[in-house]
């Protein structure tokens, strides 16, 4: 999950000459992450505005009392358009509309029974109360327009609404916060500074409502939350990533990702990265290194809208814990399409079913998958920003 | 050969052979038709261009906006954008801050600088007819670089600039350089103002326009917030959203459909467009009359040929078709001749009309002429139809007459009974015109008034037979007292005119129409000029006028800076002058835009004056000065049928006003009219005391004009004068006068054309009368009548026709002038003038008209004396 946001942030900034130059010359002006993140909660739930990119990311599988299934995604991004301290204004006058931060947000509902997918993307600046992150006592409020999440000590309250869609959930953590990587330091490449600070709530009990059109459904289920931030650009030669969050019925959770190199590098066996975390039912996290994971894409689906071909079926294995999983989509068309020139990314993000085995015992569950870079190369790195 | 081709072959030989002998007259008619068609198409294209420019321009500016939040008085707190976006039904909410700004060192070039939240603007416009059409990368560059903008290609080409260059714009606080991040593509928003537009982030524009930090606090201000609701909502859903949003808005704002401003603009222009449409049709009818005259003449001249055709068995439809075809052919050839004229006339007409609208009504966001194919088809179709209708009467007469009647060459006469019927019809027309003149106020349209004018002309023309007969009788009696002095010609002319038929009446009717138009327009223009000059000198009083640059174009949204105010106060006091600051808000109400102006009414009553139309100045001014009422312009009052004592109600800057109208004044500042409120009283209610303009007076100066010129030069040279327009009162009043003078450009053209056509009509009618009475005239010659006596007869006829036309025309014209002033101008612009006649000007015109009528008789006399009597008397 973090990858989507990480690279979305790059896309927001990637085309600008200014940010390209900042990437080349000004990267040192953004703070870098080279070690443990020393999270202190609840402060850590708030924004880290000096970093280039940040997100609060919710996905989940829900069902009505009658068993009607839904999937959802609600993501709040923050991206900084330039390194701290570089803004100038007209002399002493400074408009309160002037800001370094943009706040995109994505909201999607997968109505698995009717096999319809609904989504909305919007971006505003963090100024004049259009969007922002603030503390209210022990709560952290992240909002964009009328969409928000309130992260409290005992629950998260998320809500979003458009004319056609609505989501209103209380999410209660069933496990303690999972600090990914090494104290939150999550590597994304061969260089030490190619990293983010990353923590997750891997299992949240969801209770609330979903609205599709004029119909409102009471729902319960399980959700997953990621909070991640970073500044440094990804390494060259990456064209996309595949990310998976898995919640097994036996209480184990898995976060796994891989970054895909371009064809040339792939043929030479160069580039790319992988990683993840295995979270036991008590919430203990076992970080996974690239060598710990095996990804095998299976059958594909071609989007009639974007014409991209996504591998929607996967085999993921973690040999060291004798875990092998088969990932299959709960619905095919779960693609968020961005118009050319809008600054957004077209990607597939949707609810998945999971089956497999661990140590010979059959396991099953559900989760979410995020697949990017299949609708065209995702612009990455300083070279592509020009 | 098929019958149609046989007819065509015969037609060409029948008409072209004759036309060769009448080439001068035919060419004159073709020219008249060409001018008529060119004016018709040109004016219509100009009307279409102005409507389209207004509509498309405002649509381009508004994008996909469904609704707009505006502030009463012009400004909106921009922070409410966030509140609006919390509603799920709001797809996009965009704060917009726009100014028309001059370019440094290029004072004749102005650019519309548009500041918005570009991310939200992109969302609002995406997928619509006017997308923002810039990449996200460029968009974020504008957010990052504080003094950067996108420049429209029209402006870039004009200024010789490209991406990476800088352009310096003059703002309220002075010049500011902006880097051109990129050029706007010439589509969507880039087409506004024909590409003289620049787009920047709202933060950059707020910082550029801010007078001080208070202007930027708490989100600052915007001109408006454009709203786009989620696509696919039906009207009921939208109404529900509006009901939900409206209570959330601050008290000083309102929510309205995005096209309301366009609709109110179109309403403001509707009467002007109706007037222009009428002018376009009048020009065509001028051509129609010329065709009627020529075909009448030809039909009369060729009666013999027609008789032979009929005697040889030709059906009735043959002469009908020949002369109708002649009319149509004249129309076709006239249209071809109109093409080069239209190429010259149309752009000039469009430019003039667009400029008039810009000056008098509202700013047009673009100035482009569009030639729609259907307009060409309309011109062709209408011209052909009008030409055929014009030729119908003479063609029908030619077809109706039997061969024997045709050979007999019966003259145009009428019976007593026929005259009574004509007179009665005329009286009915005149009476029918009266209620039509009273209708426009109720129907909000000028067409009833124009129909009334038409009935007035027709009714007056239909009085011709009895007036002509009465004049002829009177002339016969008068001249009969000294027959030796006047000769027999006058008696014969009088007797002939006493029996004059419809064709003569039509010619006189044309003369009446032309003279009536001339008299009416002359009186109207003189009345206007007289009243207007008094207004300019009294109400637009002031020796110096200071406003932020392009204040009118920017609807007075900016204020004069504090430093400039301080300088003005100090300098004015040092020179013993007086300042009269004012504020002006642009509002809309009852479907029309108008202005709300605050100034010290007590001071103004000593430094200038209003021209009261209704209300007592002695009581109205003190009441207004104490804030116990408002003084309104006639324009505002007429559009809303408001009178003294009625209430003016509005919410301005959150201040709820409900105050009586204590005076209605003449005011020729258009754009919907003005409400005058006292300055101190409005501030006491909570109004903002900022100066949006100031008049400066030097009442004690020996030479106020020189003092004004010195003041102007000093302020222009001082830093405080940066970003200000400083105009002397003399220059301003001259400019205002010139603007209004140019609006009568087309009417002056119309007056000239009308008189010319009337002269041609008289000439043709006299020639036709000669042709019809050839036997009579040549019998007189055979019996010893001299050439001089024949000439005298014809000249007396012309003189009496001219005299009757002049008398009826004058009477009709004076009535028409009252209609123009009290009905048409009132409805069209909302104002009236003090009725004033320049008798000297009219007195000079009437003899000229008589002389023209006599001159028109010369061709008829030549025709009458062309053939030897014996030849003319031969039986054919």
Interface residues (C-beta under 8 A of the other chain):
Chain A: X12 X13 X14 X15 X16 X17 X18 X19 X81 X82 X87 X88 X89 X90 X92 X93 X94 X95 X96 X97 X98 X102 X122 X123 X124 X125 X127 X128 X129 X130 X145 X146 X161 X162 X163 X164 X166 X339 X341 X342 X343
Chain B: X78 X79 X81 X82 X85 X86 X87 X88 X89 X117 X119 X120 X122 X123 X126 X134 X135 X136 X137 X139 X140 X141 X143 X144 X145 X146 X147 X176 X201 X202 X203 X204 X206 X207 X208 X210 X213 X216 X217 X218 X219 X220 X230 X232 X233 X237
